[in-house]
Amino acid sequence: NGLRGELGGWNWDLGASYSEDKSKVYTTHSVNASMYQKTGVSPTDFYDGAFTFTQFVATLDLRKEFEVGFAEPLTFALGGEYRKETYAIESGDAGSLYIEGGQSFPGYSPTDAGRYKRNAKAVYVDFATKPVDGWTVDLAGRFERYSDFGNTTIGKFTTRYDFSPAIAVRGTVSTGFRAPSLPEAGYSATNVGPTSAVLQLAPNSAAAAGAGFSALKP
């Protein structure tokens, strides 16, 4: 959803969006062997837990053209973005958590469950023009601040020359940055068997740090 318009020669565009994805995990047509051996009964269907990811994004873009004596006007754009993300792991039901859970897949334990969040704020500027006919130049910069990874500055330069309507040469030079996603940094799981147990720690958790592992980096 959004609004757009023109004010004082500036074209403006204000938008916001919210999205949510939830995945529920089930084990069906199975049995908890340890529960059956101890009690003589066992569920055949198990609720193993759920994953929920949400994202809210708000943006404001401003754009205006200036006559600077080139073949085409200089287009100047600037704007900002605010993004908030959450990621949650929900634990499974009692049957999925008893000893090894369902035989094909165990439930996510309360120690695996958790909720993670972060926000990111960004501003950008962009200059695009054609100094002469057929030659396009575009220079952009972006500054972004993550609540969990700090600051980053990104730059991009693109140029293109059209020799004819059928032939052109284009090149781009840029820096890049990608912060690990919340599911990458927050996922954990516990698998328990009759004779063994396997624990997968969330990379950015205190438990992983205590075991000597460093958190994921941008």
C-alpha positions in Angstrom: 0.0 0.0 0.0 1.2 3.5 -0.6 0.7 7.0 -1.9 2.5 9.0 -4.6 2.3 12.5 -5.9 4.2 15.7 -6.8 5.2 18.6 -4.6 7.4 21.6 -5.6 8.7 19.7 -8.7 9.5 16.6 -6.7 7.9 13.3 -7.4 7.3 11.4 -4.1 6.3 7.9 -3.4 5.5 6.7 0.1 4.8 3.0 0.7 4.5 0.3 3.4 4.0 -3.4 3.4 3.7 -6.2 5.9 4.2 -9.9 5.2 4.0 -13.0 7.3 5.0 -16.6 6.7 4.2 -19.5 9.1 5.1 -23.1 8.5 3.7 -25.8 10.8 5.5 -29.1 11.0 3.7 -32.4 11.6 4.7 -36.1 11.7 1.8 -38.4 10.7 1.3 -42.1 10.6 4.2 -42.7 13.0 4.6 -43.7 16.6 6.7 -42.8 19.7 8.3 -46.1 20.4 9.6 -45.2 23.9 6.2 -44.0 24.9 4.6 -47.1 23.6 7.0 -49.4 25.4 6.4 -47.5 28.7 2.7 -47.0 28.6 1.4 -49.3 25.9 -0.1 -46.4 23.9 1.2 -43.8 21.6 -0.1 -41.0 19.4 0.2 -41.7 15.6 0.2 -38.0 14.7 2.5 -35.4 16.2 2.6 -31.6 16.1 6.4 -30.9 15.8 6.3 -27.1 16.1 6.2 -24.1 13.8 8.3 -21.3 12.2 7.0 -17.8 11.8 8.7 -15.0 9.9 7.4 -11.5 9.6 8.6 -8.4 7.8 7.4 -4.8 7.8 8.9 -2.4 5.3 8.2 1.4 4.9 9.9 3.4 2.2 9.9 7.0 1.0 11.4 7.9 -2.4 11.9 11.4 -3.8 12.9 12.2 -7.4 13.5 15.4 -9.4 15.1 16.4 -12.7 17.6 19.2 -13.1 18.8 20.9 -16.3 22.6 20.9 -16.1 23.5 21.4 -19.8 23.8 17.7 -20.7 22.0 15.8 -23.4 19.3 14.9 -20.9 18.4 16.3 -17.5 20.1 15.0 -14.4 17.8 12.9 -12.4 18.4 13.2 -8.6 16.8 10.7 -6.3 16.9 10.1 -2.6 15.0 8.2 -0.1 14.9 6.1 3.0 13.7 2.7 4.2 12.7 1.2 7.6 12.5 -2.6 7.9 11.5 -4.7 10.9 11.8 -8.5 10.9 10.9 -11.2 13.5 11.6 -14.9 13.5 10.1 -17.4 15.9 10.4 -21.1 16.6 7.5 -22.8 18.4 8.0 -26.0 20.3 6.0 -29.2 19.5 3.4 -31.1 21.5 4.1 -33.4 24.4 4.1 -36.6 22.3 6.6 -35.2 19.8 8.9 -34.2 22.7 8.8 -37.5 24.7 12.3 -39.1 24.4 12.8 -39.4 20.6 9.3 -38.2 19.6 7.8 -39.6 16.4 10.0 -42.2 14.8 10.6 -40.2 11.6 11.0 -36.8 13.1 11.1 -35.3 16.6 9.4 -32.2 17.8 11.2 -28.9 18.4 12.0 -28.7 22.1 11.4 -25.7 24.4 15.1 -25.1 24.4 15.0 -24.8 20.6 12.0 -22.4 20.7 12.6 -18.7 20.8 11.9 -15.3 19.2 14.4 -13.1 17.4 14.0 -9.6 15.9 15.9 -6.9 14.3 15.4 -3.6 12.4 17.3 -1.9 9.7 17.3 1.8 8.6 18.7 3.0 5.3 19.1 6.1 3.3 20.2 6.4 -0.4 21.0 8.9 -3.1 21.2 8.3 -6.8 22.4 10.5 -9.7 21.5 9.5 -13.3 22.0 11.4 -16.6 23.2 11.3 -20.2 26.1 13.7 -20.6 26.0 13.2 -24.4 23.6 11.3 -26.7 24.0 7.6 -26.2 26.0 7.7 -23.0 24.2 6.9 -19.7 25.9 7.4 -16.3 24.3 6.3 -13.0 26.0 6.8 -9.6 24.3 5.6 -6.3 25.2 5.3 -2.6 23.4 3.7 0.3 24.0 3.8 4.1 22.3 1.2 6.2 22.2 0.5 9.9 21.3 -2.9 11.3 20.3 -3.3 15.0 22.3 -6.5 15.2 25.2 -6.0 12.7 26.0 -2.3 12.8 26.5 0.1 9.8 27.4 -0.4 6.2 27.9 1.9 3.2 27.3 0.6 -0.3 28.3 2.3 -3.6 27.4 1.6 -7.2 28.5 3.1 -10.5 26.9 2.1 -13.8 27.6 3.4 -17.3 26.4 2.4 -20.7 27.1 3.6 -24.3 24.8 2.9 -27.2 26.7 2.7 -30.4 23.4 2.1 -32.3 19.9 0.8 -31.5 21.3 -2.7 -31.7 24.7 -2.5 -30.1 25.7 -1.2 -26.7 28.4 -1.7 -24.0 27.6 -1.6 -20.3 29.6 -1.9 -17.1 29.0 -1.8 -13.4 31.2 -1.5 -10.4 29.7 -1.9 -6.9 30.3 -2.9 -3.3 28.1 -5.5 -1.7 26.7 -6.4 1.7 24.3 -9.1 3.0 23.5 -9.7 6.6 22.6 -13.2 7.6 18.9 -13.8 7.7 17.2 -14.3 11.1 16.4 -18.0 10.3 20.1 -18.5 9.5 21.2 -17.0 12.7 18.4 -18.3 15.0 17.6 -21.8 13.9 18.2 -24.6 16.4 17.1 -28.3 16.7 17.5 -31.2 19.0 17.3 -34.9 17.9 17.2 -37.5 20.6 17.5 -41.3 19.9 17.6 -44.4 22.1 21.4 -44.3 22.2 22.4 -40.9 21.0 21.5 -37.2 20.9 22.3 -34.5 18.4 22.1 -30.8 19.2 22.2 -28.1 16.6 22.9 -24.7 18.2 21.7 -21.4 16.8 24.8 -19.8 15.4 24.2 -16.4 17.1 23.0 -17.9 20.5 24.8 -17.6 23.8 25.1 -21.4 23.9 27.0 -21.4 20.6 29.3 -18.7 22.0 29.8 -20.7 25.1 30.9 -23.7 23.0 33.5 -21.6 21.3 31.7 -20.7 18.1 31.5 -17.2 16.7 28.3 -15.7 15.5 27.5 -15.4 11.8 29.0 -12.2 10.2 27.8 -10.1 7.3 
